[in-house]
């Protein structure tokens, strides 16, 4: 039993389809890639169709005239709360029956703290 490799077939598009896609790409502010994606074709193929028809892609940049600002907003000071202090110790409270044990370990000795706690809880 052999595996048959499928041949890729080139898709053929009608001249009317190509003209419609190129016309859509000629609109101002339209993305050639977006039109190509919407129509299921590669953007490079659409650009080739445009070159063949002497159509250049419109610029996506449009001139915008800014109106003069009506008024400059006033400066508003913002207060930011100071960050929470970083813990330097590990605090553990364990209650067994009527006994309550409170332990404080330095943060740098976290590995030793976990080893002690594992032994103690067994």
Buried (B, 14 or more C-beta within 10 A) or exposed (E): EEEEEEEEEEEEBEEEEBEBBBEBBBEEEBBBBEBBEEBEBEBEBBBEBBEEEEBEBBEEEEEEEEEEEEEEEEEEEEEEEEEEEEEEEBEEEEEEEEEEEEBEBEEEEEEEBEEBBEEEEE
